[in-house]
Amino acid sequence: MQIDPASFAFTLLLAFLAAVPSSGIDINLPALAATGATLDASASDVGLTMSAFMLSLATAPLIYGPISDRLGRKPILAFGLVLFVAASLACAKASSLPVLLLGRFVQGIGAAATATTFAIIRDLFDGNAARGKIANVMVTVNVATVIAPTAGAALLAIAGWRSIYAAQAGIGLMLLVVVMFRFAETATTDRAGRLGLSAVIDSYRQVLTHPVSLPFILVGAAGGATVFAYVTGASLFFVGAIGLRPEQYGLIFSACSGAVMVGAFLDGQLGRRGVESARMLTTGLTLSAAASTALLAMTLAGWMPTSLVVALLMAVALGFGFSVPNVMSATMQRLPEIAGAVSAAAGSIQLTAGAISSGLVALRFDGRTALSMTAVMAATSLLALVLYLLVARPAERRLPSQTIDPGVAVRSPTKS
């Protein structure tokens, strides 16, 4: 029996799939030093495994997206999860750093298949229904983000760093079984259609020239860059500059992740009550921009009380939670026939923007202040707000969406 797309179980499945990439990063963070000790490498060298994972995670969806539009979401998910399980086991058995690096790169290629999660939502839902599903998925992903480092630390203490990769293999295997036997294909595929380089290029040409989807992709990229700047800069500032203990920083990180969850949850609830997506998006982007600008002003003034800094970072995260479900829904709304390509392009551009903002924060960190973090956060959050108000929103008004009732599922998944 297939899982009903309207059920909580289906939302939970999508959420677990969407959480695979982020948890694949966070669960390994506590084990870098221990891994290096075993493989005769420094913790910083082992940190390259994160880069290898993220590199493939950012690029592989660009291939998966157009293929899933033509062959379906299910075979892509199954292939990716098989690859993820195999690579996780290889990482668990790695006897040297180069082998582990290769395993992490392949593991990222497998995890990247779960980027089709948002395309699946677009296949089945429209308008506020899609927005609500995305919000619920975001809540669960952030729960996983909070739990993953603690779970990694517990596994490290009980059974060593190799058990972390074994656990990832187990999770991937469970998801694979569910996808194979309980998940019905959601995409309307044309198996006789072209599936070559020209078709892939044409899909991305449509995405990158669309008058509505492209501006919303850029809004999402700028908003994501704000969060990446925080993730990189907060650790440098709180631990490296003002000397908080790592566990204290962990509480701050968890509080900000909780704020994202609250924002996404509230957005989903308000959407069901008829609050317009445009209002929530404007509110979220404005809140993030105002809080980031306040942080920059405080940094320039040399007045950075920890409690107020944390509160403003939580406000940025809350605004992000308000805005992301609406950005993703608007991005994919106009191109349902190539939702996989849209999702892939949006994710890749956002990761690229995030990598740039993280690099700027790290390179410009002065060891004493939060200036690099707050400057990048203010610039990117203001850019997101300006792009929405002056580009994306006017384009959306000029090109009204031609969709069915925005509160219901588009169609039932095809039986496989």
C-alpha positions as CSV (number, residue, x, y, z in Angstrom):
1,M,0.0,0.0,0.0
2,Q,1.4,3.4,-1.0
3,I,1.7,6.3,1.4
4,D,-1.1,8.8,1.0
5,P,0.4,12.2,-0.1
6,A,-2.0,14.0,2.2
7,S,-0.9,12.0,5.3
8,F,1.5,12.9,8.0
9,A,3.6,9.8,7.1
10,F,4.2,11.2,3.6
11,T,5.3,14.6,5.0
12,L,7.6,12.8,7.4
13,L,9.1,10.8,4.6
14,L,9.8,13.9,2.6
15,A,11.3,15.6,5.7
16,F,13.6,12.6,6.3
17,L,14.7,12.7,2.7
18,A,15.3,16.4,2.8
19,A,17.3,16.1,6.0
20,V,19.8,13.6,4.5
21,P,22.2,16.3,3.1
22,S,22.3,18.5,6.2
23,S,22.5,15.7,8.7
24,G,25.3,14.2,6.6
25,I,27.3,17.3,7.5
26,D,26.3,17.9,11.1
27,I,26.5,14.4,12.4
28,N,30.2,14.2,11.5
29,L,31.3,17.5,13.1
30,P,32.1,16.0,16.6
31,A,34.3,13.3,15.1
32,L,36.9,15.3,13.0
33,A,39.7,15.1,15.6
34,A,39.0,11.4,16.4
35,T,38.9,10.5,12.7
36,G,42.2,12.3,12.1
37,A,43.9,10.5,15.0
38,T,42.9,7.1,13.4
39,L,44.0,8.1,9.9
40,D,47.1,9.9,10.9
41,A,45.8,13.3,9.7
42,S,45.1,16.6,11.3
43,A,41.5,17.6,12.2
44,S,41.8,20.4,9.6
45,D,42.7,17.9,6.9
46,V,39.8,15.7,7.9
47,G,37.7,18.9,7.5
48,L,38.3,18.5,3.8
49,T,35.8,15.7,3.9
50,M,33.1,18.3,4.5
51,S,34.2,20.2,1.5
52,A,34.2,17.0,-0.6
53,F,30.7,16.2,0.5
54,M,29.4,19.7,-0.1
55,L,31.0,20.0,-3.5
56,S,29.2,17.0,-4.9
57,L,26.1,18.0,-3.0
58,A,26.0,21.3,-4.8
59,T,26.7,20.0,-8.3
60,A,25.0,16.6,-8.6
61,P,21.5,17.9,-8.4
62,L,22.1,19.8,-11.7
63,I,22.2,16.4,-13.3
64,Y,19.5,14.7,-11.3
65,G,16.9,17.5,-11.8
66,P,16.3,17.3,-15.6
67,I,16.6,13.5,-15.5
68,S,13.9,13.2,-12.8
69,D,11.6,15.4,-14.9
70,R,11.8,12.8,-17.7
71,L,12.3,9.5,-15.9
72,G,10.6,10.3,-12.6
73,R,11.5,11.1,-9.0
74,K,11.4,7.5,-7.7
75,P,14.3,6.0,-9.8
76,I,16.4,9.0,-9.0
77,L,15.7,8.7,-5.3
78,A,16.4,5.0,-5.4
79,F,19.7,5.4,-7.2
80,G,20.8,8.2,-4.9
81,L,20.0,6.2,-1.7
82,V,21.8,3.1,-3.0
83,L,24.8,5.2,-3.7
84,F,24.6,6.9,-0.3
85,V,24.4,3.6,1.5
86,A,27.3,2.1,-0.4
87,A,29.5,5.3,0.1
88,S,28.6,5.5,3.8
89,L,29.8,1.9,4.3
90,A,33.0,2.7,2.3
91,C,33.6,5.7,4.6
92,A,33.1,3.4,7.7
93,K,35.8,1.1,6.3
94,A,38.2,3.8,5.1
95,S,41.8,3.1,6.0
96,S,43.3,6.4,4.8
97,L,42.2,10.0,4.4
98,P,42.2,9.9,0.5
99,V,39.8,6.9,0.6
100,L,37.6,8.8,3.1
101,L,37.6,11.9,0.9
102,L,36.5,9.8,-2.1
103,G,33.8,8.1,-0.1
104,R,32.5,11.5,1.2
105,F,32.4,12.8,-2.4
106,V,30.4,9.8,-3.6
107,Q,28.2,10.0,-0.5
108,G,27.4,13.6,-1.4
109,I,26.4,12.5,-4.9
110,G,24.0,10.0,-3.4
111,A,22.6,12.5,-0.9
112,A,22.1,15.1,-3.6
113,A,19.3,12.9,-5.1
114,T,17.1,14.0,-2.2
115,A,17.0,17.5,-3.7
116,T,14.1,16.2,-5.7
117,T,12.0,16.5,-2.5
118,F,10.7,20.0,-3.3
119,A,10.0,18.8,-6.9
120,I,7.8,16.1,-5.4
121,I,5.9,18.6,-3.4
122,R,5.4,20.7,-6.6
123,D,4.2,17.6,-8.4
124,L,1.4,17.0,-5.9
125,F,0.5,20.3,-4.4
126,D,-0.1,23.9,-5.4
127,G,-0.4,27.3,-3.7
128,N,-0.9,27.3,0.1
129,A,-0.9,23.5,0.2
130,A,2.6,23.4,-1.3
131,R,3.7,26.2,1.0
132,G,2.4,24.3,4.0
133,K,4.2,21.1,3.0
134,I,7.5,22.9,2.5
135,A,7.1,24.6,5.9
136,N,6.5,21.2,7.6
137,V,9.5,19.7,5.9
138,M,11.6,22.6,7.0
139,V,10.6,22.1,10.6
140,T,11.7,18.5,10.6
141,V,14.9,19.2,8.8
142,N,15.8,21.8,11.5
143,V,15.0,19.2,14.2
144,A,17.5,16.9,12.5
145,T,20.0,19.7,12.3
146,V,19.7,20.2,16.1
147,I,19.9,16.5,16.9
148,A,22.6,15.4,14.5
149,P,25.7,16.8,16.3
150,T,24.5,15.3,19.6
151,A,23.8,12.0,17.9
152,G,27.3,12.1,16.3
153,A,28.9,12.8,19.7
154,A,27.0,9.9,21.3
155,L,28.0,7.5,18.6
156,L,31.6,8.6,18.8
157,A,31.7,8.0,22.5
158,I,30.0,4.6,22.3
159,A,31.5,3.0,19.2
160,G,34.0,5.4,17.6
161,W,33.8,7.5,14.5
162,R,33.2,4.7,12.1
163,S,29.9,4.0,13.7
164,I,28.7,7.4,12.5
165,Y,29.0,6.4,8.9
166,A,27.5,3.0,9.6
167,A,24.5,4.8,11.2
168,Q,24.2,6.9,8.0
169,A,24.2,3.7,5.9
170,G,21.4,2.3,8.1
171,I,19.3,5.4,7.8
172,G,19.8,5.5,4.0
173,L,18.8,1.8,3.8
174,M,15.6,2.3,5.7
175,L,14.7,5.3,3.5
176,L,15.5,3.2,0.4
177,V,13.1,0.4,1.5
178,V,10.3,2.9,2.1
179,V,10.9,4.6,-1.3
180,M,10.9,1.3,-3.1
181,F,7.8,-0.2,-1.6
182,R,5.7,2.6,-0.2
183,F,6.4,5.6,-2.5
184,A,4.4,6.1,-5.7
185,E,5.8,8.1,-8.6
186,T,4.7,11.7,-8.5
187,A,6.0,13.1,-11.8
188,T,4.1,13.0,-15.0
189,T,6.9,11.7,-17.2
190,D,7.5,11.4,-20.9
191,R,9.8,8.4,-21.2
192,A,9.8,8.9,-25.0
193,G,11.1,12.4,-24.6
194,R,14.7,13.6,-25.2
195,L,17.2,13.0,-22.5
196,G,20.4,14.4,-23.8
197,L,22.7,17.4,-23.2
198,S,20.5,19.6,-25.4
199,A,17.4,18.7,-23.3
200,V,19.2,19.5,-20.1
201,I,20.5,22.8,-21.4
202,D,17.0,23.7,-22.6
203,S,15.5,22.9,-19.1
204,Y,18.0,25.2,-17.4
205,R,17.6,27.9,-20.1
206,Q,13.9,27.9,-19.2
207,V,14.6,28.2,-15.5
208,L,17.3,30.9,-15.8
209,T,15.3,33.1,-18.2
210,H,11.9,32.8,-16.5
211,P,10.7,36.2,-15.5
212,V,9.3,35.0,-12.1
213,S,11.2,31.9,-11.2
214,L,14.7,33.4,-11.6
215,P,14.1,36.4,-9.4
216,F,12.8,34.2,-6.7
217,I,15.8,31.9,-7.0
218,L,18.0,35.0,-6.5
219,V,15.9,36.1,-3.5
220,G,16.4,32.6,-2.0
221,A,20.1,32.6,-2.7
222,A,20.6,36.0,-1.0
223,G,18.5,34.8,2.0
224,G,20.5,31.6,2.2
225,A,23.8,33.5,2.0
226,T,22.7,35.4,5.1
227,V,22.2,32.1,7.0
228,F,25.5,30.7,5.8
229,A,27.3,33.8,6.9
230,Y,25.8,33.4,10.4
231,V,26.7,29.7,10.6
232,T,30.3,30.4,9.7
233,G,30.7,33.7,11.7
234,A,28.8,32.8,14.9
235,S,31.3,30.1,15.8
236,L,34.3,32.3,15.0
237,F,32.8,35.1,17.1
238,F,31.3,33.4,20.1
239,V,34.1,30.8,20.6
240,G,37.1,32.4,18.9
241,A,36.6,36.0,19.8
242,I,34.7,36.3,23.1
243,G,35.6,32.8,24.5
244,L,32.4,31.0,25.0
245,R,32.7,27.3,25.6
246,P,31.7,25.0,22.7
247,E,28.7,23.7,24.6
248,Q,27.5,27.3,25.1
249,Y,27.8,28.0,21.4
250,G,25.9,24.8,20.8
251,L,22.9,26.1,22.8
252,I,23.0,29.3,20.7
253,F,23.0,27.3,17.5
254,S,20.1,25.2,18.8
255,A,18.2,28.3,19.7
256,C,18.6,29.8,16.2
257,S,17.6,26.5,14.6
258,G,14.5,26.5,16.8
259,A,13.7,30.0,15.6
260,V,13.8,28.7,12.0
261,M,11.4,25.9,13.0
262,V,9.0,28.3,14.7
263,G,9.0,30.6,11.7
264,A,8.3,27.8,9.3
265,F,5.6,26.3,11.5
266,L,3.9,29.7,11.9
267,D,4.0,30.3,8.2
268,G,2.3,27.0,7.5
269,Q,-0.4,27.6,10.1
270,L,-1.0,31.2,8.9
271,G,-1.1,29.9,5.3
272,R,-3.9,27.6,6.2
273,R,-5.8,30.5,7.7
274,G,-5.5,32.5,4.4
275,V,-2.6,34.8,5.2
276,E,-1.1,35.7,1.8
277,S,2.3,34.4,0.9
278,A,3.4,37.9,-0.2
279,R,2.7,39.2,3.3
280,M,4.7,36.5,5.1
281,L,7.6,36.8,2.6
282,T,7.7,40.6,3.1
283,T,7.6,40.1,6.9
284,G,10.3,37.5,6.9
285,L,12.7,39.3,4.7
286,T,12.1,42.6,6.5
287,L,12.7,41.0,9.9
288,S,16.0,39.4,8.8
289,A,17.2,42.6,7.1
290,A,16.3,44.8,10.1
291,A,17.9,42.4,12.7
292,S,21.1,42.0,10.5
293,T,21.4,45.7,10.0
294,A,21.0,46.3,13.8
295,L,23.8,43.7,14.4
296,L,26.1,45.6,12.0
297,A,25.4,48.9,13.7
298,M,26.1,47.4,17.1
299,T,29.4,45.9,15.8
300,L,30.5,49.3,14.4
301,A,29.6,50.9,17.7
302,G,31.6,48.3,19.6
303,W,28.6,47.4,21.7
304,M,27.8,43.7,21.5
305,P,26.1,42.3,24.6
306,T,25.8,38.6,24.1
307,S,22.2,38.2,25.0
308,L,21.1,40.9,22.6
309,V,23.3,39.5,19.8
310,V,21.7,36.1,20.3
311,A,18.2,37.6,20.3
312,L,18.9,39.4,17.0
313,L,20.4,36.2,15.4
314,M,17.3,34.4,16.4
315,A,15.2,37.2,14.8
316,V,17.2,36.6,11.6
317,A,16.5,32.9,11.8
318,L,12.8,33.5,12.5
319,G,12.6,35.7,9.4
320,F,14.3,33.0,7.4
321,G,11.7,30.5,8.6
322,F,8.9,32.8,7.5
323,S,10.4,33.4,4.1
324,V,11.8,30.1,2.8
325,P,8.6,28.1,2.3
326,N,7.2,31.1,0.3
327,V,10.3,31.6,-1.8
328,M,10.5,27.9,-2.7
329,S,6.8,27.7,-3.5
330,A,6.9,30.8,-5.7
331,T,10.1,29.6,-7.4
332,M,8.6,26.4,-8.5
333,Q,5.0,27.5,-9.1
334,R,5.3,28.6,-12.8
335,L,7.3,25.6,-14.2
336,P,5.6,22.4,-12.9
337,E,6.7,20.4,-16.0
338,I,10.4,20.9,-15.1
339,A,10.1,21.1,-11.3
340,G,13.2,18.9,-10.9
341,A,15.3,21.3,-12.9
342,V,13.9,24.3,-11.0
343,S,14.6,22.7,-7.7
344,A,18.2,21.7,-8.7
345,A,19.0,25.2,-10.1
346,A,17.6,26.9,-7.0
347,G,19.6,24.6,-4.6
348,S,22.8,24.8,-6.5
349,I,22.7,28.6,-6.8
350,Q,21.8,28.9,-3.1
351,L,24.7,26.6,-2.1
352,T,27.1,28.6,-4.3
353,A,26.0,31.9,-2.8
354,G,26.3,30.4,0.7
355,A,29.8,29.2,0.0
356,I,30.8,32.7,-1.2
357,S,29.3,34.4,1.9
358,S,30.9,31.8,4.2
359,G,34.3,32.3,2.5
360,L,34.0,36.1,2.9
361,V,33.2,35.8,6.6
362,A,36.1,33.4,7.3
363,L,38.6,35.3,5.2
364,R,37.8,38.7,6.7
365,F,37.4,37.6,10.3
366,D,39.8,39.8,12.4
367,G,39.9,37.5,15.4
368,R,38.3,40.2,17.7
369,T,34.9,41.3,16.4
370,A,31.9,40.0,14.5
371,L,32.3,42.6,11.7
372,S,32.9,40.2,8.9
373,M,29.8,38.2,9.9
374,T,27.4,41.1,10.5
375,A,28.6,43.0,7.4
376,V,27.9,40.1,5.1
377,M,24.6,39.3,6.8
378,A,23.4,42.9,6.5
379,A,24.5,43.1,2.8
380,T,22.9,39.8,1.8
381,S,19.7,40.2,3.8
382,L,19.1,43.7,2.4
383,L,19.8,42.4,-1.1
384,A,17.2,39.7,-0.6
385,L,14.6,42.2,0.5
386,V,15.4,44.6,-2.4
387,L,15.3,41.8,-5.0
388,Y,11.9,40.7,-3.7
389,L,10.3,44.2,-3.5
390,L,11.8,45.6,-6.7
391,V,12.2,42.6,-9.0
392,A,10.4,39.4,-7.9
393,R,7.2,40.8,-6.5
394,P,6.5,43.1,-9.5
395,A,7.3,40.3,-11.9
396,E,4.9,38.0,-10.0
397,R,2.1,40.7,-10.4
398,R,2.8,41.1,-14.1
399,L,2.5,37.4,-14.7
400,P,-0.4,36.0,-12.6
401,S,-0.2,32.2,-11.9
402,Q,-2.6,30.1,-13.8
403,T,-3.3,27.3,-11.4
404,I,-6.1,25.3,-9.8
405,D,-7.5,25.8,-6.4
406,P,-4.4,26.8,-4.3
407,G,-5.5,24.9,-1.2
408,V,-5.6,21.3,-2.6
409,A,-3.4,18.7,-4.0
410,V,-2.8,18.9,-7.7
411,R,-3.3,15.2,-8.4
412,S,-2.7,11.8,-7.1
413,P,0.6,10.1,-7.7
414,T,0.8,7.5,-10.4
415,K,1.0,3.9,-9.3
416,S,4.4,2.3,-9.8
